[in-house]
C-alpha cells in the first residue's frame, strides 16, 4: 500500500490558482471515479475548500496521480507544478492530522475544516473510492483532531472568517446597526457569517440563493428577507454590506452590475466580502471607487489577531500528532507484511496437508501408528528447515553473517561462543 497526498493550499498558491482546481460538490463523485478509473489508483478522497484542494490516495505511481489534477481541470501540468505539494507515506499522515486539527488553516484552530474532511470521506464512500487504507487514515485523523481539541487550547480565541468579515465591516461603517446586509448563498459559511452579523442587529438582512427553500430556512432564523439570484441586479443597490459564498463556477456579481449599483447608491460605499472559491465577484470590481472588496486571502491580518494566545498550544498539538503518526505508520507497515505472512502460512499449510495425507495412507494400510507419527514429525521438520538450511549452505561470504544473524533472530537461537 502506497499512501500519497498532494494538492495546493493558501500557503502555496494564490487565490487565482486555487479557484482553477476547486471541485464543486456536484462534480465530486464523478471526479473521484474518473481519478480512480483512469489512473493506477486504488483509493481516493478529495478535499476541496476555499483554502485548499488536496487529494489523498493509494497508488504505486504518484507522478501519474498528480498529473490527473491538471488534466481534469484542462490545465498544463507545468502551470500547476510550482504550487503543488507532494506528500508520501508518513508525510501524508502527518499532513492529514495537522489539517484536521486546524494547524494548517488560515485561521489557526478553526473547526470548520473537520466537517469539510468528513464531507470528503462521505463523497468518497458514495463514489466507491474509499478503501481500507483511507478509511483507517481518516478514522485516525478524526480521533487525533478530537484529542488535540480536547487536550489543548488550540481553538481558544480563534478568529473565524465570519468574525473577521464582521470586524472589517465595523472598521468601515463603525456601528453597523444602520446598515443593510445581503448574504448570497445559504451554505455553512454564510450561516456562520449571518450569526455574527445578526448579533450586531443590522437594519435589515436579506438572503439571496439559487433555491428559495434553503434561503427561507436561513432567513427565518434571523428575521430576514429572501430573494432569488435573478433579482440581484435590482436589489444589490439597496444593500451596504454584501457577503457571498456560493458553489457557482462562474462569477455572480460582475463589474457592470456593481457599477450600476454604485451609481444608483449615489456613490455611497458598499462593502463586499467574497468567501467563495472560485470567486463569486469579478476581481475587476475592486477597481471601482466606493467599493471595498475583500477575498478570503485579504482577511489574513485580522485573522492573525489572537494568534499569540494560541501558539503555546501548537507545541502540545504537534506532540500529539507526532505520536499518532508513529502509531499509524506501525499499523501501515504491519499491513504491508500481510502478503508475506499469508504466503508463509500458505506454504506451511501445504507442507502440513502433504504430510497428513501421507500419514493417512499409511494408517489405512495398517502400518504402526507410532512409526507413522515419527515419520510425520520428521517430514514436517525436514520441509520447514530445508529452505533456510539451503540458504545458509549456499550463501556467499558477504551475506553469510547477516543471514546467520537473521536466522538466529527468527528462531531465537544463540551463537556458540
C-alpha positions in Angstrom: 0.0 0.0 0.0 1.4 3.4 -1.0 -0.3 6.3 0.7 0.2 9.6 -1.1 -1.3 13.1 -0.7 -0.9 16.1 -3.0 -2.5 19.4 -3.6 -2.3 23.2 -3.2 -3.4 25.5 -0.4 -3.4 29.1 0.7 0.2 28.8 1.7 1.5 27.5 -1.7 -0.9 29.1 -4.2 -2.7 32.4 -4.7 -6.5 32.6 -5.0 -6.5 32.8 -8.8 -4.7 29.5 -8.9 -6.7 27.8 -6.2 -10.0 28.6 -7.9 -8.9 26.9 -11.1 -8.6 23.5 -9.4 -11.5 23.6 -7.0 -14.2 20.9 -7.1 -17.9 21.8 -6.7 -19.9 19.3 -4.7 -22.0 18.2 -7.6 -18.8 17.2 -9.5 -17.0 15.5 -6.6 -18.2 11.9 -7.1 -17.7 11.9 -10.8 -14.2 13.3 -10.4 -13.3 10.6 -7.9 -14.5 7.8 -10.2 -12.6 9.4 -13.1 -9.4 9.6 -11.0 -9.6 6.0 -9.8 -10.8 4.7 -13.2 -8.1 6.2 -15.4 -5.0 6.1 -13.2 -3.2 3.4 -11.3 -5.0 4.4 -8.2 -6.8 2.0 -5.8 -8.4 4.5 -3.4 -9.0 8.3 -3.4 -10.6 11.1 -1.5 -10.7 14.8 -2.5 -10.8 17.7 0.0 -11.9 21.0 -1.7 -12.4 24.2 0.3 -11.8 27.9 -0.2 -8.3 27.5 1.1 -7.2 24.1 -0.3 -7.6 21.4 -2.9 -5.9 18.2 -2.0 -6.2 14.5 -2.8 -5.4 11.5 -0.6 -4.9 8.3 -2.5 -3.4 4.8 -2.5 -1.2 4.5 -5.6 2.1 3.0 -6.7 2.6 5.7 -9.2 2.4 9.2 -7.6 3.6 11.1 -10.6 0.8 9.8 -12.8 -1.7 10.7 -10.0 -0.5 14.3 -9.7 -0.9 14.8 -13.5 -4.6 14.0 -13.2 -5.4 17.2 -11.3 -4.1 19.4 -14.1 -5.7 17.2 -16.8 -9.1 17.1 -15.1 -9.2 20.9 -15.0 -7.8 21.3 -18.5 -4.6 22.9 -17.3 -1.0 22.2 -18.4 0.9 20.3 -15.7 3.7 22.8 -15.7 1.2 25.6 -14.8 0.3 23.7 -11.6 3.6 22.2 -10.7 5.2 25.2 -8.9 2.3 25.3 -6.4 1.9 21.6 -5.7 3.0 19.8 -2.5 3.6 16.1 -2.7 3.5 14.1 0.5 4.3 10.3 0.5 3.6 7.9 3.4 4.2 9.4 6.9 4.3 13.0 5.5 0.8 12.4 4.1 -0.4 11.1 7.5 1.1 14.0 9.4 -0.4 16.5 7.0 -3.9 15.0 7.4 -3.6 15.1 11.2 -2.4 18.7 11.1 -5.2 19.8 8.7 -8.0 18.2 10.7 -6.6 19.7 13.9 -6.6 23.2 12.5 -2.8 23.6 12.4 -2.6 24.1 8.6 -5.5 26.5 8.3 -5.5 30.2 7.6 -7.4 30.5 10.9 -5.3 28.6 13.4 -7.5 26.1 15.2 -10.6 26.8 13.1 -13.1 23.9 13.4 -14.8 24.1 10.0 -12.1 22.0 8.3 -13.0 18.9 10.3 -16.6 19.0 8.8 -15.1 19.5 5.4 -12.9 16.5 5.8 -15.9 14.4 6.9 -17.7 15.5 3.8 -14.8 14.4 1.6 -15.0 11.0 3.2 -18.7 10.8 2.5 -18.2 11.7 -1.1 -15.5 9.0 -1.4 -17.8 6.4 0.2 -20.6 7.2 -2.2 -18.3 7.1 -5.2 -16.9 3.8 -4.0 -13.3 5.0 -3.8 -12.7 4.7 -0.1 -10.9 1.5 0.7 -9.3 0.1 3.8 -6.2 2.3 3.9 -8.0 5.7 3.5 -10.8 4.6 5.8 -8.3 3.8 8.5 -6.4 7.1 7.8 -9.4 9.3 8.2 -10.8 7.5 11.2 -7.5 8.0 12.9 -7.4 11.6 11.6 -10.8 12.4 13.3 -9.6 10.8 16.5 -6.4 12.9 16.5 -8.4 16.1 15.8 -10.7 15.3 18.7 -7.7 14.6 21.0 -5.9 17.8 20.0 -9.0 20.0 20.6 -9.9 18.4 23.9 -6.3 18.3 25.3 -5.0 21.7 24.1 -6.2 25.3 23.8 -5.6 25.4 20.0 -9.1 26.7 19.3 -9.2 29.3 22.1 -9.7 32.9 20.9 -9.9 31.7 17.3 -11.0 34.4 14.9 -13.1 32.9 12.1 -13.6 34.1 8.6 -17.1 35.1 9.7 -15.8 37.1 12.6 -13.1 38.7 10.5 -15.7 39.8 7.9 -17.8 41.4 10.7 -14.8 43.3 12.1 -13.9 44.6 8.7 -17.4 45.9 8.2 -17.3 47.7 11.6 -14.0 49.3 10.6 -15.6 50.8 7.5 -19.0 51.7 8.8 -18.5 51.9 12.6 -21.8 50.8 14.1 -23.5 48.5 11.5 -26.8 48.8 13.2 -28.0 51.2 10.4 -26.6 49.1 7.5 -28.4 46.7 5.3 -26.7 43.3 4.8 -27.1 41.0 1.8 -25.9 37.3 2.1 -25.5 35.5 -1.3 -25.7 31.7 -0.7 -27.1 29.7 2.1 -24.3 27.2 2.9 -22.3 26.7 6.1 -20.0 29.7 5.7 -23.0 32.0 5.1 -24.7 30.6 8.1 -21.7 31.4 10.2 -21.5 35.0 8.8 -25.2 35.5 9.3 -24.9 34.6 13.0 -22.0 37.1 13.5 -23.7 40.0 11.6 -27.1 39.3 13.2 -25.6 39.7 16.6 -24.8 43.4 15.6 -28.5 44.0 14.8 -28.2 45.5 11.3 -31.1 47.5 9.9 -32.1 44.7 7.5 -30.8 41.2 6.4 -31.5 39.7 3.0 -30.6 36.2 1.8 -30.2 35.5 -1.9 -29.9 32.0 -3.1 -30.5 29.8 -6.1 -33.1 27.8 -4.3 -35.6 29.7 -2.2 -36.3 26.8 0.2 -32.8 26.9 1.8 -32.7 30.7 1.8 -36.1 30.8 3.7 -34.8 28.4 6.3 -31.8 30.7 7.0 -33.9 33.8 6.8 -36.4 32.5 9.3 -33.7 32.2 12.0 -32.6 35.8 11.5 -35.9 37.6 10.6 -34.5 38.2 7.1 -36.0 38.6 3.7 -35.3 36.3 0.8 -34.7 37.0 -2.9 -33.6 34.9 -5.8 -30.3 35.3 -7.7 -32.2 36.7 -10.6 -33.3 39.6 -8.5 -29.7 40.7 -7.6 -29.3 43.3 -10.4 -32.3 45.3 -8.9 -31.6 44.5 -5.2 -27.9 45.0 -5.0 -28.0 48.8 -4.7 -30.3 48.5 -1.7 -27.6 47.0 0.5 -24.5 48.4 2.2 -22.8 45.1 3.1 -22.6 42.1 0.8 -21.2 38.7 1.8 -21.2 36.0 -0.8 -20.1 32.3 -0.8 -21.8 30.1 -3.3 -20.7 27.0 -5.2 -21.0 28.7 -8.6 -18.3 28.0 -11.1 -18.7 31.5 -12.6 -18.9 35.0 -11.0 -22.3 36.1 -9.8 -21.5 39.7 -9.4 -19.8 41.3 -12.5 -18.2 44.7 -12.7 -21.0 46.1 -14.7 -23.7 45.1 -12.2 -21.8 46.5 -9.3 -21.0 49.7 -11.2 -24.7 50.3 -11.9 -25.5 49.6 -8.2 -22.9 52.2 -7.1 -24.4 54.8 -9.4 -27.9 54.0 -8.0 -26.5 54.5 -4.5 -25.1 57.9 -5.5 -21.6 56.6 -4.6 -22.4 55.6 -1.1 -19.7 53.0 -0.2 -20.5 49.3 -0.4 -18.5 46.7 1.5 -18.2 43.3 -0.2 -16.6 40.0 1.1 -16.2 37.2 -1.3 -15.6 34.0 0.5 -16.2 31.7 -2.5 -13.6 29.7 -4.4 -14.0 30.1 -7.4 -14.8 33.7 -6.7 -18.4 35.0 -6.9 -17.3 38.6 -7.6 -15.2 39.5 -10.6 -11.8 40.7 -9.4 -12.2 43.9 -11.6 -14.9 45.1 -9.1 -12.1 46.0 -6.8 -11.1 48.8 -9.3 -14.3 50.7 -8.7 -14.4 53.7 -6.5 -16.6 53.4 -3.4 -16.3 49.6 -3.4 -14.4 47.8 -0.6 -13.9 44.2 -1.9 -12.2 41.6 0.2 -11.4 37.9 -0.7 -10.5 35.1 1.6 -6.8 35.9 1.2 -7.4 39.5 2.2 -8.6 38.6 5.7 -5.2 37.5 6.9 -4.2 40.4 9.1 -7.4 40.4 11.1 -7.3 36.6 11.4 -3.8 36.8 13.0 -5.3 38.7 15.9 -5.4 36.4 18.9 -2.7 34.1 17.4 -0.2 34.6 20.1 -2.6 33.3 22.8 -2.8 30.0 20.8 0.8 29.5 19.9 1.6 27.8 23.3 -0.9 25.1 22.3 0.7 24.4 19.0 3.7 22.5 20.5 1.3 20.4 22.5 -0.8 19.6 19.4 2.3 18.8 17.4 3.5 16.3 20.0 0.1 14.6 20.0 0.2 14.4 16.2 3.8 13.1 16.1 2.9 10.3 18.5 -0.2 9.3 16.4 1.8 9.4 13.2 4.2 6.8 14.6 1.3 4.6 15.7 -0.4 4.8 12.3 2.9 4.0 10.5 3.3 0.9 12.7 -0.1 -0.2 11.6 0.6 0.6 7.9 3.9 -1.3 8.0 2.3 -4.3 9.6 -0.4 -4.3 6.9 2.3 -4.3 4.2 3.7 -7.5 5.7 0.4 -9.3 5.4 1.0 -10.7 1.9 4.4 -12.2 3.1 2.9 -13.6 6.2 0.0 -15.1 4.3 2.4 -16.7 1.7 4.5 -18.1 4.5 1.4 -19.6 6.2 0.1 -21.0 2.9 3.4 -22.7 2.3 3.4 -24.2 5.8 -0.2 -25.4 5.3 0.8 -27.1 2.0 3.5 -28.9 3.9 1.1 -29.9 6.7 -1.5 -31.3 4.2 1.0 -33.2 2.3 2.5 -35.0 5.3 -1.0 -35.5 6.8 -2.3 -37.2 3.6 0.8 -39.4 3.5 0.2 -40.4 7.2 -3.4 -41.2 6.5 -2.5 -43.5 3.6 0.0 -45.4 5.8 -2.6 -45.7 8.6 -5.1 -47.1 6.0 -2.5 -49.8 5.1 -2.4 -50.8 8.8 1.2 -49.7 9.5 2.4 -49.0 13.0 0.9 -45.7 14.2 3.9 -44.9 16.3 6.2 -45.1 13.3 3.7 -43.0 11.3 3.8 -40.2 13.9 7.5 -40.3 13.9 7.6 -40.1 10.1 5.1 -37.3 10.1 7.1 -35.2 12.5 10.3 -35.9 10.7 8.7 -35.0 7.4 7.4 -31.6 8.7 10.7 -30.8 10.3 12.7 -31.5 7.2 10.4 -29.5 5.0 10.4 -26.5 7.4 14.2 -26.5 7.7 15.1 -27.3 4.1 14.9 -23.7 2.7 16.7 -21.9 5.5 19.4 -24.6 5.6 19.8 -24.4 1.8 20.1 -20.6 2.0 22.8 -20.9 4.7 24.8 -23.5 2.8 24.8 -21.5 -0.4 25.2 -18.0 1.0 28.2 -16.0 -0.4 30.7 -14.7 2.1 29.5 -11.1 2.2 25.9 -12.1 3.1 26.6 -15.1 5.3 27.0 -13.2 8.6 23.8 -11.2 8.1 21.9 -14.4 7.2 23.1 -16.2 10.3 22.1 -13.2 12.5 18.7 -13.2 10.9 18.1 -16.9 11.4 19.2 -16.6 15.0 16.6 -13.9 15.5 13.9 -15.7 13.7 14.4 -19.0 15.6 15.6 -17.5 18.9 19.0 -19.3 18.6 22.2 -18.4 20.3 25.5 -18.5 18.5 28.1 -20.6 20.3 31.0 -18.7 21.9 
